[in-house]
Amino acid sequence: MARMFDERFLSQLERELERWERETVPKWLSRLPERKKEFVTTSGITIKRLYTPLDIAGKDYMQDLGFPGEYPFTRGIHATMYRARIWTMRQFSGYGTAEDTNKRFKYLIKEGETGLSIAFDYPTIMGYDSDHPLARGEVGVCGVAIDTLKDFEILFDGIPMDKVTTSMTINGPTIPILSMYIATAEKQGVPQECLGGTVQNDMLKEFIGQKLIIWPPEPSVKLVVDVIEYCAKHMPRWNPISISGYHIREAGSTAVQELAFTLADGIAYVEKCLERGMNVDDFAPRLSFFFAAHNNFFEEVAKFRAARRMWARIMKERFGAKKPRSMWMRMHVQTSGATLTAQQPVNNVIRVTIQCLAAVLGGAQSIHTNSFDETLCLPTEEAVRVALRTQQIIAYESGVADVVDPLGGSYFVEWLTDEVEERAWRYIDRIDSMGGMVRAIEKGYPQREVASAAYRYQRGVDTGEIPIVGVNCYEVPPEEDWVPIDPAWVVKRAKEYEERQLERLRRVKAERNQAKVEERLDALRRAAEKGENVFPYVLEAVKAYATLGEICGVLREVYGEWKELIVF
C-alpha cells in the first residue's frame, strides 16, 4: 500500500496534536466553552473537534481516491467535470393539463433550463385514468394529468424532442408513459434511438420510501427489468432507470441509510438483469442514480463521493464489469423538500442554496433546486425562477465549478467519506444476509430502519435538540410571517383542470378504433401471463390510444396489487 503520509511525519504530528489538546485547548475551553458536549451529523456520526492527516493516514491515494475520470471515480466520473460542461439544470415541473405544463416547460427553457423534468399527478402515478373514482379532486393538482398519447402530443407541442433531454418521474406506469414519449417523438419524426433522457422506473424504493405502489415486489422488479432490456436494445441514449435514494431520504432516512438502501436496490436490479441473460456491460453504462441533498453540508458531499467509489467497486468486483462506463455512477441530485419549512418560507432560498452547493461540490451530473414555496403549494413561476437562478449563480458567479473536486484532500471530508462508506457497507452486508433487497423489503427491514430514523429526527426537532430556524428557534408571530404568493393558486383551478382533462379523455375514447384497442390489450394480457417482456405490447397499445388506466388495469389483473406491510 502506498500511504499518503510518511510514518515519521505522522509520529511527529501525533505528538504535536497531543500537546495541542493538553496545553492549548483547555485554555480556550476555560474562557469559551463549546456550544454542546457532542457534535453529530444527521446520520449520528460523531464529529471531532479537529481533523489532521492522522485521520486519513491509512489511505492509498490511487486505490481510494485516484484521479477524476479514472477508477474508483471518487473524485468524479469525468476528468475535467464542470470545466468542460456545467451540470444539467432541471426543474421538476408539471401541473394541470398538458397545455398548462407545456407553457411551464417553454417558460423554463426561455429562462435557461437545460433539461426538462416531468411531474405527474397522483392518478397518473398510480395508473388510473382521470375519470376513475379515486382520481376525483386530484386531477392535475400535484403534477400533469396524463391519460393517453394525445396528452403527450400536447405536452411536447413546439418542443423538439431531439434537442432536449427529458427526465420523467414515474415508476409503476413507466412502460406506458415511456411508450407515449416514444410515440410522440415518432410523430415529430424523431426515432427512439435518438431520444435522450431518463425514466425513474425504480420500484424497490417505492416500497421503502414513497409508497406509490401498484404491484407486489416481484412483478414490479420484472417490469423494471423489461424497461432496462428494451432500452439496451432500442434506446442507446436513454437511461432506463434512476435508482433513487431521494424518496427514501424524504421518508426520513439518514444519509447513510439513503446511500446503503439505494445501492442495495441497484444491486438487486443488476442481479435480475443478469438472471434475464443480459451482459452487464450492455446495460450498466446507462444505469443512473438520484439522491437528495440535505442541510448537513459536509455529510452530503461525503455521501456523493462515497457513492461513486462504492458503486464502482460493486460493478467491478461483484459483477465483473469491464467497461469503465459500467462503473460510473451518474447522478441527479435534488435539494430536499423535507427540509423546507412553511414558516418563513423565503428562508428556504438559503437552504436550497446550501444543498445545491453540496451537490455541485459532490460532483452531480444533473441538479434540481426546489422552489421556496414548495411546502405551501405547487411552485409558482416567480419561485421556480429563483430556484433556477440559484443554480445559475452557483455555476457562473461562485467559482466553485472551476476546479475538479475542490474539497478532495480535506482531512475532514476524506475521513467522513470513509466513515459514511463503512457504515453503508454494514447495511448492504445485512441486506445480503437476508437474501437481497426484495427479501429484505418483504420482511420490512428497510421500512423499519427508515421509520425509526424519521422518529428520532422528529423527536430531536420537537425537543429543540435539532434546531430548525423559524420552526423551533427564531420564530415570528403568524401575522408577521410574510408569504409572497397565493398558496391555493393550483387548488383554485383544480375543477377546471379536471373538466378539461375529462372532456379530452371522452373525445379520445369516442374517436379511437375501439376494436384495435381491445385487440392490443388482449395481446398485452397474453404476453404478461407468459412472462414476456411487455414493453413492445404496451407501445402498440399506446399507439392505438389505449389509456394509461386500461393498460395498468390489464397488468393489475395479471400481477395482482400490493397490500402495504405495516411496520412499527
C-alpha positions as CSV (number, residue, x, y, z in Angstrom):
1,M,0.0,0.0,0.0
2,A,1.3,3.5,-0.9
3,R,0.4,5.6,2.1
4,M,-0.3,9.3,1.6
5,F,1.9,10.3,4.6
6,D,5.3,9.4,5.8
7,E,5.4,7.4,9.1
8,R,8.0,9.7,10.7
9,F,5.8,12.8,9.9
10,L,2.8,11.1,11.4
11,S,4.6,10.2,14.6
12,Q,5.7,13.8,15.0
13,L,2.2,15.1,14.2
14,E,0.7,12.8,16.7
15,R,3.0,14.2,19.4
16,E,2.1,17.7,18.4
17,L,-1.6,17.0,18.4
18,E,-1.4,15.6,21.9
19,R,0.5,18.7,23.1
20,W,-2.2,21.0,21.5
21,E,-5.0,19.1,23.2
22,R,-3.2,19.1,26.5
23,E,-1.9,22.7,26.5
24,T,-3.8,24.9,24.1
25,V,-7.4,23.5,24.0
26,P,-8.1,23.6,27.8
27,K,-7.1,27.3,28.0
28,W,-9.6,28.1,25.3
29,L,-12.4,26.0,26.8
30,S,-12.0,27.7,30.2
31,R,-12.7,31.0,28.5
32,L,-15.1,29.9,25.9
33,P,-16.8,26.5,26.4
34,E,-18.1,24.7,23.3
35,R,-21.7,25.0,22.4
36,K,-22.6,21.4,23.2
37,K,-21.0,18.2,24.5
38,E,-21.2,16.3,21.3
39,F,-21.5,17.3,17.7
40,V,-23.0,14.8,15.3
41,T,-24.2,14.6,11.6
42,T,-27.8,13.8,10.7
43,S,-26.7,10.2,10.4
44,G,-25.5,10.2,14.0
45,I,-21.8,10.3,13.1
46,T,-19.8,11.9,15.9
47,I,-17.7,14.8,14.7
48,K,-14.4,15.5,16.4
49,R,-13.1,19.0,17.1
50,L,-10.2,18.8,14.6
51,Y,-9.1,16.6,11.7
52,T,-5.5,16.1,10.6
53,P,-3.5,13.7,8.3
54,L,-3.7,11.2,11.2
55,D,-7.4,10.7,10.4
56,I,-6.6,9.5,6.9
57,A,-3.2,8.0,7.5
58,G,-4.1,4.6,6.1
59,K,-5.4,5.9,2.7
60,D,-3.8,4.8,-0.5
61,Y,-4.2,7.7,-2.9
62,M,-4.5,5.8,-6.1
63,Q,-6.7,3.0,-4.7
64,D,-9.0,5.1,-2.6
65,L,-9.1,8.5,-4.4
66,G,-7.4,8.3,-7.8
67,F,-7.9,10.9,-10.4
68,P,-11.2,12.3,-11.8
69,G,-12.3,10.2,-14.8
70,E,-10.5,7.1,-13.5
71,Y,-11.4,4.2,-11.2
72,P,-12.6,4.3,-8.5
73,F,-14.1,7.7,-9.6
74,T,-14.2,9.1,-6.0
75,R,-13.2,12.5,-7.4
76,G,-15.6,12.5,-10.3
77,I,-16.6,10.4,-13.3
78,H,-15.3,13.0,-15.8
79,A,-11.7,14.1,-15.9
80,T,-12.5,17.8,-16.2
81,M,-16.0,17.9,-14.7
82,Y,-17.7,21.3,-14.9
83,R,-14.6,23.0,-16.5
84,A,-15.9,21.3,-19.7
85,R,-19.7,21.4,-19.2
86,I,-21.9,22.7,-16.4
87,W,-24.3,20.1,-14.9
88,T,-27.8,19.8,-16.5
89,M,-30.2,22.2,-14.8
90,R,-33.6,20.6,-14.5
91,Q,-36.7,22.0,-12.7
92,F,-39.3,19.3,-11.8
93,S,-42.4,20.6,-13.4
94,G,-46.0,19.7,-14.1
95,Y,-49.5,20.8,-13.1
96,G,-53.0,20.9,-14.6
97,T,-53.4,19.6,-18.1
98,A,-50.8,19.1,-20.8
99,E,-51.4,22.6,-22.1
100,D,-50.6,24.1,-18.7
101,T,-47.4,22.2,-18.3
102,N,-46.3,22.8,-21.9
103,K,-46.4,26.5,-21.1
104,R,-44.3,26.0,-18.0
105,F,-41.7,24.0,-20.0
106,K,-41.4,26.8,-22.5
107,Y,-41.1,29.4,-19.8
108,L,-38.3,27.4,-18.1
109,I,-36.4,26.8,-21.4
110,K,-36.6,30.6,-22.0
111,E,-35.2,31.2,-18.5
112,G,-32.2,28.9,-19.1
113,E,-33.3,25.5,-18.0
114,T,-31.1,22.9,-19.9
115,G,-33.2,19.7,-19.4
116,L,-36.9,19.0,-18.9
117,S,-38.3,17.1,-15.8
118,I,-41.9,16.0,-15.7
119,A,-44.0,15.8,-12.6
120,F,-47.2,13.6,-12.9
121,D,-50.3,13.9,-10.9
122,Y,-51.3,11.1,-8.4
123,P,-53.8,9.4,-10.6
124,T,-51.2,9.0,-13.4
125,I,-48.6,7.8,-10.9
126,M,-51.0,5.2,-9.6
127,G,-52.0,4.0,-13.0
128,Y,-55.5,5.4,-13.0
129,D,-57.3,7.5,-15.7
130,S,-58.6,10.9,-14.8
131,D,-62.2,9.6,-14.9
132,H,-61.5,6.9,-12.2
133,P,-63.4,7.5,-8.9
134,L,-60.2,7.6,-7.0
135,A,-58.9,10.4,-9.2
136,R,-61.6,12.8,-8.2
137,G,-60.2,16.0,-6.8
138,E,-56.6,15.0,-7.7
139,V,-56.5,15.6,-11.5
140,G,-53.6,17.9,-12.3
141,V,-53.2,19.1,-8.7
142,C,-49.7,17.8,-7.9
143,G,-48.5,17.2,-11.5
144,V,-49.7,17.0,-15.0
145,A,-52.6,14.6,-15.8
146,I,-51.8,12.0,-18.5
147,D,-54.4,9.6,-19.8
148,T,-53.5,8.9,-23.5
149,L,-51.0,9.6,-26.2
150,K,-53.0,12.7,-27.1
151,D,-51.9,14.3,-23.8
152,F,-48.2,13.7,-24.6
153,E,-48.6,15.1,-28.1
154,I,-49.9,18.3,-26.5
155,L,-47.3,18.3,-23.7
156,F,-44.4,18.4,-26.2
157,D,-46.1,20.6,-28.8
158,G,-43.5,23.0,-30.1
159,I,-40.6,21.3,-28.2
160,P,-38.2,19.5,-30.5
161,M,-37.7,16.1,-28.8
162,D,-34.3,15.5,-30.5
163,K,-32.9,18.7,-29.0
164,V,-33.9,18.2,-25.3
165,T,-33.3,15.5,-22.7
166,T,-36.3,14.7,-20.5
167,S,-36.5,13.2,-17.1
168,M,-39.8,11.5,-16.1
169,T,-40.6,10.8,-12.5
170,I,-42.8,7.8,-13.0
171,N,-42.4,4.3,-11.5
172,G,-45.3,1.8,-11.7
173,P,-46.6,3.1,-15.1
174,T,-43.1,3.6,-16.5
175,I,-43.7,1.5,-19.6
176,P,-46.9,3.2,-20.8
177,I,-45.5,6.7,-20.1
178,L,-42.2,6.0,-21.9
179,S,-44.2,4.4,-24.7
180,M,-46.2,7.7,-25.1
181,Y,-42.9,9.6,-25.1
182,I,-41.5,7.3,-27.9
183,A,-44.8,7.5,-29.9
184,T,-44.9,11.3,-29.6
185,A,-41.3,11.6,-30.8
186,E,-42.1,9.4,-33.8
187,K,-44.9,11.7,-34.7
188,Q,-42.3,14.5,-34.7
189,G,-40.0,12.4,-37.0
190,V,-37.6,11.5,-34.2
191,P,-36.8,7.8,-33.9
192,Q,-36.5,6.3,-30.5
193,E,-32.8,5.6,-30.8
194,C,-32.2,9.4,-31.0
195,L,-34.0,10.1,-27.7
196,G,-32.1,11.2,-24.7
197,G,-33.3,11.3,-21.1
198,T,-34.2,9.3,-18.0
199,V,-37.2,7.5,-16.6
200,Q,-37.2,6.8,-12.9
201,N,-38.6,3.3,-13.1
202,D,-37.3,2.4,-9.5
203,M,-40.0,0.3,-7.8
204,L,-38.0,-1.0,-4.9
205,K,-37.6,2.4,-3.4
206,E,-41.3,2.9,-3.5
207,F,-41.7,0.0,-1.0
208,I,-39.2,1.7,1.3
209,G,-40.0,5.4,0.9
210,Q,-42.6,7.0,-1.4
211,K,-45.2,4.2,-1.1
212,L,-46.9,4.9,-4.5
213,I,-47.1,1.2,-5.3
214,I,-49.2,-0.8,-7.7
215,W,-47.9,-4.3,-8.0
216,P,-46.1,-6.6,-5.5
217,P,-42.2,-6.6,-5.4
218,E,-41.5,-9.5,-7.8
219,P,-43.7,-8.3,-10.8
220,S,-42.7,-4.8,-10.0
221,V,-39.0,-5.7,-10.5
222,K,-39.8,-7.8,-13.5
223,L,-41.3,-4.7,-15.2
224,V,-38.2,-2.6,-14.2
225,V,-36.0,-5.2,-16.0
226,D,-38.4,-5.1,-19.0
227,V,-37.6,-1.4,-19.4
228,I,-33.8,-1.9,-19.0
229,E,-33.8,-4.7,-21.5
230,Y,-35.8,-2.8,-24.1
231,C,-33.7,0.3,-23.8
232,A,-30.5,-1.6,-24.0
233,K,-31.7,-2.9,-27.4
234,H,-33.5,0.0,-28.8
235,M,-32.7,3.3,-27.0
236,P,-28.9,3.7,-26.6
237,R,-29.1,7.3,-25.4
238,W,-31.8,6.7,-22.8
239,N,-31.3,6.0,-19.1
240,P,-33.8,3.2,-18.3
241,I,-33.7,3.7,-14.6
242,S,-32.9,6.3,-12.0
243,I,-32.1,4.3,-8.9
244,S,-33.5,6.6,-6.3
245,G,-32.4,7.4,-2.8
246,Y,-34.2,10.7,-2.8
247,H,-37.6,9.3,-1.7
248,I,-36.0,7.1,0.9
249,R,-34.4,10.2,2.4
250,E,-37.6,12.3,2.1
251,A,-39.3,9.5,4.1
252,G,-36.9,10.2,7.0
253,S,-33.8,8.1,6.5
254,T,-30.3,9.2,7.4
255,A,-27.7,9.9,4.7
256,V,-26.1,6.6,5.4
257,Q,-29.4,4.7,5.0
258,E,-30.2,6.6,1.8
259,L,-26.8,5.6,0.3
260,A,-26.9,2.0,1.5
261,F,-30.5,1.2,0.5
262,T,-30.1,2.9,-2.9
263,L,-27.0,0.8,-3.7
264,A,-28.7,-2.3,-2.4
265,D,-31.6,-1.6,-4.8
266,G,-29.1,-1.2,-7.6
267,I,-27.5,-4.5,-6.8
268,A,-30.9,-6.2,-6.9
269,Y,-31.7,-4.7,-10.4
270,V,-28.3,-5.8,-11.8
271,E,-28.8,-9.3,-10.4
272,K,-32.2,-9.5,-12.1
273,C,-30.9,-8.3,-15.4
274,L,-28.1,-10.9,-15.3
275,E,-30.7,-13.6,-14.5
276,R,-32.6,-12.4,-17.6
277,G,-29.4,-13.3,-19.6
278,M,-28.2,-9.8,-20.2
279,N,-24.5,-8.9,-20.4
280,V,-23.5,-6.5,-17.6
281,D,-21.6,-4.2,-20.0
282,D,-24.5,-4.0,-22.3
283,F,-26.8,-2.3,-19.8
284,A,-24.8,-1.0,-16.9
285,P,-23.4,2.1,-18.7
286,R,-27.0,3.6,-18.8
287,L,-27.9,3.0,-15.2
288,S,-28.3,6.3,-13.4
289,F,-28.9,7.4,-9.8
290,F,-30.9,10.0,-7.9
291,F,-30.1,11.4,-4.5
292,A,-31.3,14.1,-2.1
293,A,-29.1,16.9,-0.8
294,H,-29.9,17.9,2.8
295,N,-28.6,20.6,5.1
296,N,-25.6,18.9,6.7
297,F,-23.3,20.2,4.1
298,F,-20.1,18.1,4.6
299,E,-22.0,14.8,5.2
300,E,-23.8,15.3,1.9
301,V,-20.6,15.9,0.0
302,A,-19.1,12.8,1.6
303,K,-22.1,10.8,0.7
304,F,-21.9,11.7,-3.0
305,R,-18.2,10.9,-3.1
306,A,-18.6,7.6,-1.2
307,A,-21.5,6.6,-3.5
308,R,-19.3,6.8,-6.6
309,R,-16.5,4.8,-5.1
310,M,-18.8,2.1,-3.7
311,W,-20.7,1.7,-7.0
312,A,-17.5,1.4,-9.0
313,R,-16.3,-1.3,-6.7
314,I,-19.6,-3.1,-6.8
315,M,-19.7,-3.2,-10.5
316,K,-16.1,-4.2,-11.0
317,E,-15.6,-6.6,-8.1
318,R,-19.1,-8.1,-7.6
319,F,-20.4,-8.1,-11.1
320,G,-17.2,-8.3,-13.2
321,A,-17.9,-5.2,-15.3
322,K,-15.2,-4.5,-17.8
323,K,-16.1,-1.1,-19.3
324,P,-15.2,2.0,-17.2
325,R,-18.6,3.5,-18.1
326,S,-20.3,0.4,-16.5
327,M,-18.6,1.5,-13.2
328,W,-19.7,5.1,-13.4
329,M,-22.3,6.4,-11.0
330,R,-24.0,9.2,-13.0
331,M,-26.3,11.0,-10.5
332,H,-29.1,13.5,-10.5
333,V,-29.4,15.4,-7.2
334,Q,-32.5,17.3,-6.0
335,T,-32.5,19.6,-3.0
336,S,-34.6,18.3,-0.1
337,G,-38.3,19.2,0.0
338,A,-38.5,17.6,3.5
339,T,-36.1,20.2,4.9
340,L,-38.1,23.2,3.7
341,T,-40.4,25.0,6.1
342,A,-43.9,26.5,5.7
343,Q,-42.8,29.0,8.4
344,Q,-40.8,31.9,7.0
345,P,-40.7,30.3,3.5
346,V,-38.3,32.8,2.0
347,N,-35.6,31.3,4.3
348,N,-35.9,28.2,2.1
349,V,-33.9,30.0,-0.6
350,I,-30.9,29.8,1.7
351,R,-31.5,26.1,2.5
352,V,-31.7,25.3,-1.2
353,T,-28.5,27.2,-2.0
354,I,-26.5,25.3,0.6
355,Q,-27.9,22.0,-0.6
356,C,-27.3,22.8,-4.3
357,L,-23.7,23.8,-3.4
358,A,-23.2,20.4,-1.7
359,A,-24.5,18.7,-4.9
360,V,-22.0,20.7,-7.0
361,L,-19.1,20.0,-4.8
362,G,-20.1,16.4,-4.6
363,G,-19.9,16.1,-8.4
364,A,-23.6,15.7,-9.6
365,Q,-24.3,15.5,-13.3
366,S,-27.8,16.9,-13.1
367,I,-29.4,19.1,-10.4
368,H,-32.9,20.3,-9.5
369,T,-33.3,23.1,-7.0
370,N,-36.6,23.2,-5.1
371,S,-38.7,26.4,-5.0
372,F,-39.1,28.2,-1.7
373,D,-42.9,27.9,-1.8
374,E,-42.9,24.1,-2.2
375,T,-44.2,23.5,1.3
376,L,-47.2,25.7,0.6
377,C,-48.2,24.9,-3.0
378,L,-47.0,23.8,-6.4
379,P,-44.2,26.2,-7.3
380,T,-45.2,29.5,-8.8
381,E,-43.4,31.0,-11.8
382,E,-41.7,33.5,-9.6
383,A,-40.4,30.9,-7.1
384,V,-39.3,28.4,-9.8
385,R,-37.3,31.2,-11.5
386,V,-35.5,32.0,-8.2
387,A,-34.7,28.2,-7.9
388,L,-33.2,28.1,-11.4
389,R,-31.3,31.3,-10.8
390,T,-29.8,29.7,-7.7
391,Q,-28.2,27.1,-9.9
392,Q,-27.1,29.6,-12.4
393,I,-25.4,31.9,-9.8
394,I,-23.5,29.0,-8.3
395,A,-22.5,27.8,-11.8
396,Y,-21.4,31.2,-13.2
397,E,-20.6,33.5,-10.3
398,S,-19.2,31.5,-7.4
399,G,-16.2,29.9,-9.0
400,V,-16.8,26.5,-7.4
401,A,-17.3,24.9,-10.9
402,D,-13.8,25.9,-12.0
403,V,-11.9,23.2,-10.0
404,V,-12.5,19.4,-10.1
405,D,-13.4,18.0,-6.7
406,P,-12.3,21.2,-4.8
407,L,-12.9,19.6,-1.3
408,G,-10.9,16.5,-2.2
409,G,-7.9,16.2,0.2
410,S,-9.7,17.9,3.1
411,Y,-8.8,15.8,6.1
412,F,-12.4,16.1,7.4
413,V,-14.1,15.4,4.1
414,E,-11.9,12.4,3.3
415,W,-12.4,10.9,6.8
416,L,-16.1,11.5,6.6
417,T,-16.3,9.9,3.1
418,D,-14.7,6.8,4.5
419,E,-16.9,6.8,7.6
420,V,-20.1,7.1,5.5
421,E,-18.9,4.4,3.2
422,E,-18.1,2.0,6.0
423,R,-21.5,2.4,7.7
424,A,-23.3,1.9,4.4
425,W,-21.4,-1.3,3.7
426,R,-22.7,-2.7,7.0
427,Y,-26.3,-2.2,5.9
428,I,-25.5,-3.8,2.5
429,D,-23.9,-6.8,4.2
430,R,-27.0,-7.1,6.4
431,I,-29.3,-7.0,3.4
432,D,-27.2,-9.5,1.5
433,S,-27.5,-11.9,4.5
434,M,-31.3,-11.6,4.2
435,G,-31.2,-12.8,0.6
436,G,-31.1,-9.4,-1.1
437,M,-33.3,-6.3,-1.1
438,V,-36.5,-7.9,-2.4
439,R,-36.5,-10.3,0.6
440,A,-35.5,-7.5,3.0
441,I,-38.4,-5.4,1.8
442,E,-40.8,-8.4,2.2
443,K,-39.5,-8.7,5.8
444,G,-40.0,-4.9,6.4
445,Y,-36.3,-4.4,7.3
446,P,-35.5,-1.1,5.4
447,Q,-39.0,0.2,6.1
448,R,-38.4,-0.2,9.9
449,E,-35.0,1.4,9.7
450,V,-36.3,4.4,7.9
451,A,-39.3,4.8,10.2
452,S,-37.0,4.6,13.3
453,A,-34.7,7.3,11.8
454,A,-37.6,9.5,11.0
455,Y,-38.9,9.2,14.5
456,R,-35.5,10.0,16.0
457,Y,-35.2,13.1,13.8
458,Q,-38.7,14.4,14.6
459,R,-38.2,13.9,18.3
460,G,-35.0,16.0,18.0
461,V,-36.9,18.8,16.3
462,D,-39.7,18.6,18.9
463,T,-37.3,18.8,21.8
464,G,-35.2,21.6,20.2
465,E,-32.1,19.4,20.1
466,I,-32.2,19.8,16.3
467,P,-32.6,23.5,15.6
468,I,-34.8,24.5,12.6
469,V,-34.7,28.2,12.1
470,G,-38.3,29.6,12.1
471,V,-39.8,26.4,13.5
472,N,-38.3,25.8,16.9
473,C,-36.0,28.9,17.1
474,Y,-36.0,32.4,15.7
475,E,-39.8,32.2,15.3
476,V,-42.1,35.1,14.4
477,P,-45.8,35.5,15.1
478,P,-48.0,34.2,12.3
479,E,-49.2,37.7,11.4
480,E,-45.5,38.7,10.7
481,D,-44.7,35.6,8.6
482,W,-44.6,37.1,5.1
483,V,-45.7,34.7,2.3
484,P,-45.3,36.4,-1.1
485,I,-47.5,34.0,-3.0
486,D,-51.0,32.7,-3.1
487,P,-50.7,29.1,-1.8
488,A,-54.0,28.0,-3.2
489,W,-53.3,29.0,-6.8
490,V,-53.4,25.4,-8.1
491,V,-56.3,24.2,-5.9
492,K,-58.5,27.0,-7.1
493,R,-58.2,25.8,-10.6
494,A,-58.5,22.0,-9.8
495,K,-62.1,21.8,-11.0
496,E,-61.1,23.5,-14.3
497,Y,-58.2,21.1,-14.8
498,E,-60.4,18.1,-14.2
499,E,-63.2,19.2,-16.5
500,R,-60.8,19.9,-19.4
501,Q,-59.0,16.6,-18.9
502,L,-62.2,14.6,-18.7
503,E,-63.5,16.2,-21.8
504,R,-60.3,15.3,-23.8
505,L,-60.4,11.8,-22.5
506,R,-64.1,11.3,-23.6
507,R,-63.2,12.7,-27.0
508,V,-60.2,10.4,-27.5
509,K,-62.3,7.3,-26.5
510,A,-65.1,8.3,-28.8
511,E,-62.7,8.8,-31.8
512,R,-60.3,5.9,-31.5
513,N,-60.6,2.4,-33.1
514,Q,-62.1,0.5,-30.1
515,A,-61.6,-2.9,-31.8
516,K,-57.9,-2.2,-32.3
517,V,-57.5,-1.1,-28.6
518,E,-59.1,-4.3,-27.4
519,E,-57.0,-6.4,-29.7
520,R,-53.8,-4.8,-28.4
521,L,-54.8,-5.0,-24.8
522,D,-55.6,-8.7,-25.2
523,A,-52.1,-9.2,-26.7
524,L,-50.6,-7.4,-23.7
525,R,-52.5,-9.7,-21.4
526,R,-51.3,-12.8,-23.1
527,A,-47.7,-11.5,-23.0
528,A,-47.9,-10.7,-19.3
529,E,-49.3,-14.1,-18.5
530,K,-46.4,-15.8,-20.4
531,G,-43.8,-13.7,-18.6
532,E,-42.6,-12.0,-21.8
533,N,-41.2,-8.5,-21.9
534,V,-44.4,-6.4,-22.2
535,F,-42.8,-3.2,-23.4
536,P,-43.4,-3.8,-27.2
537,Y,-47.1,-4.7,-26.5
538,V,-47.7,-1.7,-24.4
539,L,-46.1,0.5,-27.1
540,E,-48.5,-0.9,-29.6
541,A,-51.5,-0.3,-27.3
542,V,-50.4,3.3,-26.6
543,K,-50.2,4.0,-30.4
544,A,-53.8,2.8,-30.6
545,Y,-54.7,5.4,-27.9
546,A,-55.4,2.8,-25.2
547,T,-55.4,4.7,-21.9
548,L,-52.9,4.5,-19.1
549,G,-55.6,3.1,-16.8
550,E,-56.6,0.4,-19.3
551,I,-53.0,-0.7,-19.7
552,C,-52.3,-0.7,-16.0
553,G,-55.6,-2.4,-15.4
554,V,-54.6,-5.4,-17.6
555,L,-51.3,-5.7,-15.6
556,R,-53.3,-5.4,-12.3
557,E,-55.3,-8.4,-13.4
558,V,-52.2,-10.5,-14.2
559,Y,-49.9,-9.4,-11.4
560,G,-52.2,-8.5,-8.6
561,E,-51.9,-5.5,-6.3
562,W,-49.7,-4.8,-3.4
563,K,-51.0,-4.5,0.1
564,E,-48.8,-2.4,2.2
565,L,-46.9,-4.0,5.1
566,I,-47.5,-2.1,8.3
567,V,-44.3,-1.7,10.3
568,F,-43.6,-0.1,13.7
